[in-house]
Amino acid sequence: MDTSKLIEATVAFVKESLANAEGGHDWFHIERVFNNSLLIAKEESVDVLVVSLAALLHDIADPKFHNGDETIGPKIAREYLTGAKVAKKTVTHVVRIIENLSFKNSLEGKTRKFDSKELRVVQDADRLDAIGAIGIARAFNYGGFKNRPLYNPEIPPAPNMTKEAYKNSSAPTINHFYEKLLLLKDQMNTITGKKIATQRHQYMLDFLAQFYGEWQGNR
């Protein structure tokens, strides 16, 4: 299968697999990450096929929707790519990216278990979709999906959580800004990612100022 047909087939596979996904982790999230990955890759010396496949398959089975099981997504990706007769080296690289992409893995306080330029590109693209206007919308969409309060002044954010505490948190959605979203700007890997993240980060700060002003009746 040539590259263009492989990408088309992978898009179709992901669309079908995520047809009933939660709105912040659906096909449109994948499409945005895919597009951002290609944008960032233009300025990096990377294997674009690996970047493309990893971006398309990175959330094929998000652990949040599979009882925290982090093995399902990589397994599905490997089976799909192997069935599509993708080169073993490429399959391994894509799967390793999926296994190491998540923000929560950075909370373990360890050095990266795996690293590559392709991982850094897709990771930046995924994190960009978690900040700015889209990031705000996704945060509140997921908070509503989990029936979490918007904000509770009596429950302070916990920005230095362990991986397990982060996975099990049920805090108000506003807390998520301090526990993840506002931390992402300084975790970007690429020049392009950092540039885009700076603008989106400021947008979130402006939103929070407006939110607190309205909450307190000052705006």
Backbone hydrogen bonds, N-H to C=O, Kabsch-Sander energy under -0.5 kcal/mol:
donor,donor_aa,acceptor,acceptor_aa,energy
6,L,2,D,-2.4
7,I,3,T,-2.5
8,E,4,S,-2.2
9,A,5,K,-2.6
10,T,6,L,-2.4
11,V,7,I,-2.6
12,A,8,E,-2.1
13,F,9,A,-2.3
14,V,10,T,-2.6
15,K,11,V,-2.6
16,E,12,A,-2.1
17,S,13,F,-2.3
18,L,14,V,-2.3
19,A,16,E,-1.1
21,A,18,L,-1.7
25,H,22,E,-2.3
26,D,23,G,-0.5
29,H,26,D,-0.6
30,I,26,D,-1.8
31,E,27,W,-2.9
32,R,28,F,-2.1
33,V,29,H,-2.4
34,F,30,I,-2.8
35,N,31,E,-2.6
36,N,32,R,-2.7
37,S,33,V,-2.5
38,L,34,F,-2.0
39,L,35,N,-2.0
40,I,36,N,-2.7
41,A,37,S,-2.5
42,K,38,L,-1.0
42,K,39,L,-0.6
43,E,40,I,-1.6
44,E,41,A,-1.5
46,V,44,E,-1.2
48,V,46,V,-0.9
51,V,47,D,-2.2
52,S,48,V,-2.8
53,L,49,L,-2.7
54,A,50,V,-2.5
55,A,51,V,-2.4
56,L,52,S,-2.2
57,L,53,L,-2.0
58,H,54,A,-1.1
60,I,57,L,-1.7
62,D,59,D,-0.8
65,F,62,D,-2.1
66,H,63,P,-2.0
68,G,63,P,-2.7
69,D,66,H,-2.1
70,E,68,G,-0.6
73,G,61,A,-0.6
75,K,71,T,-1.8
76,I,72,I,-2.7
77,A,73,G,-2.6
78,R,74,P,-2.5
79,E,75,K,-2.5
80,Y,76,I,-2.7
81,L,77,A,-2.7
82,T,78,R,-2.6
83,G,79,E,-2.2
84,A,80,Y,-1.6
85,K,82,T,-1.6
86,V,81,L,-2.4
91,V,87,A,-2.5
92,T,88,K,-2.6
93,H,89,K,-2.0
94,V,90,T,-2.7
95,V,91,V,-2.5
96,R,92,T,-2.3
97,I,93,H,-2.0
98,I,94,V,-2.2
99,E,95,V,-2.2
100,N,96,R,-1.2
100,N,97,I,-0.7
101,L,97,I,-0.7
101,L,98,I,-0.6
105,N,102,S,-0.8
106,S,103,F,-1.9
107,L,104,K,-1.2
108,E,105,N,-1.2
109,G,106,S,-0.9
120,R,116,S,-2.0
121,V,117,K,-1.9
122,V,118,E,-2.3
123,Q,119,L,-2.8
124,D,120,R,-1.9
125,A,121,V,-2.2
126,D,122,V,-2.6
127,R,123,Q,-2.4
128,L,124,D,-2.4
129,D,125,A,-1.1
130,A,127,R,-1.3
131,I,128,L,-1.2
132,G,200,R,-0.5
135,G,131,I,-1.4
136,I,132,G,-2.3
137,A,133,A,-2.3
138,R,134,I,-2.8
139,A,135,G,-2.4
140,F,136,I,-2.1
141,N,137,A,-2.0
142,Y,138,R,-2.6
143,G,139,A,-2.3
144,G,140,F,-2.2
145,F,141,N,-2.1
146,K,142,Y,-2.0
147,N,144,G,-1.2
148,R,143,G,-3.2
155,I,152,N,-2.5
161,M,158,A,-0.9
166,Y,162,T,-2.4
167,K,163,K,-2.4
168,N,164,E,-1.7
169,S,165,A,-0.6
169,S,166,Y,-0.9
173,T,149,P,-2.1
174,I,150,L,-2.2
175,N,172,P,-0.8
176,H,172,P,-0.7
176,H,173,T,-1.2
177,F,173,T,-0.6
177,F,174,I,-1.3
178,Y,174,I,-0.7
178,Y,175,N,-0.8
179,E,175,N,-1.7
180,K,176,H,-1.6
181,L,176,H,-1.6
182,L,177,F,-3.4
183,L,180,K,-1.8
184,L,180,K,-0.8
184,L,181,L,-0.8
187,Q,184,L,-1.9
188,M,185,K,-1.0
194,K,190,T,-2.5
195,K,191,I,-2.1
196,I,192,T,-2.3
197,A,193,G,-2.5
198,T,194,K,-1.8
199,Q,195,K,-1.1
200,R,196,I,-1.9
201,H,197,A,-2.8
202,Q,198,T,-1.8
203,Y,199,Q,-1.7
204,M,200,R,-1.7
205,L,201,H,-2.0
206,D,202,Q,-2.4
207,F,203,Y,-2.2
208,L,204,M,-2.6
209,A,205,L,-2.1
210,Q,206,D,-2.1
211,F,207,F,-3.0
212,Y,208,L,-2.7
213,G,209,A,-1.9
214,E,210,Q,-2.5
215,W,211,F,-2.6
216,Q,212,Y,-2.2
217,G,214,E,-0.9
218,N,213,G,-3.1
219,R,213,G,-1.0
